[in-house]
Each structure stands twice: as structure tokens, then as C-alpha cells.
Amino acid sequence: MERVPILKIGDILLVSIQVDMSDQTAVALQEDLAERIVATGCHGVIIDITALDIVDSFVGRMLSTIASISRVLDAETVVVGMRPAVAITLVELGLSLNGIRTALNVERGMELIAADREREYDEFDDSSDAEPTASP
């Protein structure tokens, strides 16, 4: 069985899907990615699908499942490299890919995750600056 490589770049994991996704490969990727998120404490996952010519409902569901697993483990998922034909197919299949953000390429995906983390830190700082209220 082929395994999909997972690379760590800063606090982001990069998954570049270069092989056809069988059931076994998809399950292995989900497990490997969940383990790597926990082991590294990363806050973002970028899934590069540039090499995929066809995305069917199986791959669409797999991407949604990975995004859900990542979200539960406190990592945002961004899918990059989607070709126009793939986007059209996903829409025609009625797959909205809930919970998955998209970007045109890896660089934009990294910028998106960085902006999200910065916004979260700013919101956390703003809430910690609030004056404590007295209880009755």
C-alpha cells in the first residue's frame, strides 16, 4: 500500500497527494495525519491536490473527513491546487466540502492559515485585556 507523505513546514503540515486514493490509502492518510497533528502540535494542514486530474465523491468525502479530524485536533485545513475541472466536478456532484478552505496554491494556503492564527491571537489578547467584573 502506498502512503501519502506528510511534510512539516513551521507549524503547518503539507500533504501532497500524488497517487490515486484507494480506500486503504485514504484511511492510512487520515490516521497518519491525525497522529502527526498531535505529535507536532501544528495548527494548519495544507492538502495539495495539484496532481489529481479527477476528484470523485470518494475523494471529496475523504477531504471532508480529514478536515473534520484536523479541526477537532485544532488544526485548520486548506486544500490547494484545485484545477477548474475538479472544481466543476465537485459542484456538479453536490459536494460543498464543508469546513475546508481553499486557495490557489501552497503559498496562498500558508498565508491563509497564518492570517487565521494571527486573528485568533488578536481575539485572545482582546478578551484577556477586558476588565474583570465584580460579582454580586
C-alpha positions in Angstrom: 0.0 0.0 0.0 1.2 3.5 -0.9 1.4 6.1 1.8 1.0 9.8 1.2 4.0 11.8 2.5 3.3 14.5 5.2 5.9 17.2 5.5 6.2 19.7 8.4 6.8 23.4 7.4 6.8 25.5 10.6 3.5 24.8 12.3 1.9 23.6 9.1 1.7 20.1 7.8 1.8 19.8 4.0 0.2 16.8 2.3 0.8 16.4 -1.4 -1.4 13.8 -2.9 0.4 12.3 -5.9 -1.3 8.9 -6.0 -4.8 7.6 -6.8 -6.6 7.4 -3.5 -7.8 3.9 -2.7 -9.8 3.2 0.4 -6.7 1.8 2.2 -4.6 4.8 1.2 -7.3 7.3 2.4 -7.7 5.6 5.8 -3.9 5.4 6.3 -3.6 9.1 5.4 -6.3 10.0 7.9 -4.6 8.1 10.7 -1.1 9.3 9.8 -2.2 12.9 9.6 -4.1 12.7 12.9 -1.0 11.3 14.6 1.3 13.9 13.1 -1.1 16.8 14.1 -1.0 15.6 17.7 2.8 14.8 17.7 3.8 18.2 16.2 1.1 20.4 17.7 0.7 22.1 14.3 -2.1 24.5 13.6 -2.6 24.1 9.9 -2.9 21.4 7.3 -2.5 22.1 3.6 -3.6 19.4 1.2 -2.2 19.9 -2.3 -4.3 18.2 -4.9 -2.5 19.6 -8.0 -1.6 16.2 -9.2 -5.2 14.9 -9.1 -6.9 15.0 -12.5 -10.2 13.6 -11.2 -11.8 14.1 -7.8 -14.9 11.9 -7.3 -17.3 11.7 -4.4 -15.0 9.3 -2.6 -12.1 11.8 -2.6 -14.4 14.6 -1.8 -15.7 12.8 1.3 -12.1 11.9 2.2 -11.1 15.5 2.1 -14.1 16.5 4.3 -13.3 13.8 6.8 -9.7 14.9 7.0 -10.8 18.5 7.6 -13.1 17.4 10.4 -10.5 15.3 12.1 -8.0 18.2 11.8 -10.5 20.7 13.2 -11.2 18.5 16.2 -7.4 18.4 16.8 -7.2 22.3 16.5 -5.7 22.5 13.0 -7.3 24.4 10.1 -7.4 22.6 6.7 -6.8 24.4 3.4 -7.0 22.5 0.0 -4.7 24.0 -2.7 -4.0 23.3 -6.3 -7.6 22.6 -7.4 -8.0 22.6 -11.1 -11.0 24.2 -12.7 -12.3 20.8 -14.0 -12.1 19.4 -10.4 -14.0 22.4 -9.0 -16.7 21.9 -11.6 -16.9 18.2 -10.9 -17.2 18.8 -7.1 -20.0 21.3 -7.7 -21.8 19.0 -10.1 -21.6 16.2 -7.6 -23.1 18.5 -4.9 -20.0 18.2 -2.7 -19.6 21.5 -0.9 -16.5 20.4 1.1 -17.9 21.9 4.4 -15.1 23.0 6.7 -12.5 23.1 4.0 -11.0 26.4 2.9 -9.4 26.6 -0.5 -6.5 28.5 -2.0 -5.0 28.6 -5.4 -1.5 27.4 -4.4 0.6 26.4 -1.4 1.9 29.9 -0.7 -1.6 31.3 -0.5 -2.7 28.5 1.6 0.1 29.2 4.1 -0.8 32.9 4.1 -4.4 32.0 4.8 -3.5 29.8 7.8 -1.1 32.4 9.2 -3.8 35.1 8.9 -6.3 32.9 10.7 -3.8 32.2 13.6 -3.0 35.9 13.9 -6.7 36.8 14.0 -7.2 34.1 16.8 -4.3 35.5 18.8 -5.6 39.1 18.4 -9.1 38.0 19.6 -7.5 36.2 22.6 -5.4 39.2 23.5 -8.5 41.5 23.3 -10.5 39.2 25.6 -7.7 38.9 28.1 -7.5 42.7 28.3 -11.1 43.1 29.5 -11.7 44.4 33.0 -12.9 41.8 35.4 -16.4 42.3 36.7 -17.4 42.2 40.3 -19.8 39.5 41.3 -22.9 40.5 43.3 
